[in-house]
């Protein structure tokens, strides 16, 4: 077993916090939910391609691929579907709910690794994962009692997590052949292409109303996509997929706190306790891989 990479783990948590603000920026935007996902990808793509082109010589020198391949198309397709469904769920339910449900991927990833590869997990990891999931459920549980559109939003959030699990697994495999820069440039571009027709088709504005309305979309691109997903893609190259996916449960904690501060989505004592359990679960999961 490889030694635990503390730098990669810290990068993973930082990326999770950055993505935790994605729901906030989406709520602040004045375009339709799918359009906000599309602009997130399109605005991030030029920056990522600039990075990829600068790193191309180094990639080739160490034998990494720079061409388009099936695995990159799958990464963009899975992330495009996940992102579109998740942005839509934010239209119907709370930021904390949507963020949590899209991060139930550890259950699907652990199940896939067990069924497809016979992966066995240490007791420390399994205990930490269970604690993190229980804490995350408690964190957003009270907001699920609203019913009505909340149930639709929660259902969409849960559906999105299956594609998020697939995306994480594909990204993990792709990092063996591609640098972070090239991987994110290709997958972000493909995701934008996947989202574009749906962004045009969905009711609601496609173009931001004015210059100020571009700011939330820039936040999505620069903070959530480049500062979040890119850092996570780097971390996935150095951490087990199962540990990485559990650690990303820090996203709903970040989203819940930010939503309270900006939108007044209250966090009660039970939710605060759930957040504490979540962080403890991440810690014990990390120890399970030492």
Secondary structure, DSSP 8 states (H G I E B T S, - for coil): -----HHHHHHHHHHHHHHHTHHHHHHH-SS-HHHHHHHHHHHHHHHHHHHHHHHHHHHHHTT---S--HHHHHHHHHHHHHHHHHHHHTTTS-HHHHHHHTTTHHHHHHHHHHHHH-----HHHHHHHHHHHHHHHHHHHGGGGG-THHHHHHHHHHHHHHHHHHHHHHHHHHTTTS-HHHHHHHHHHHHHHHHHHHHHHSSS-SS-SSSTTHHHHHHIIIIIIIIIIIHHHHHHTTS-HHHHHHHTTHHHHHHHHHHHHHH-----HHHHHHHHHHHHHHHHHHHTT-
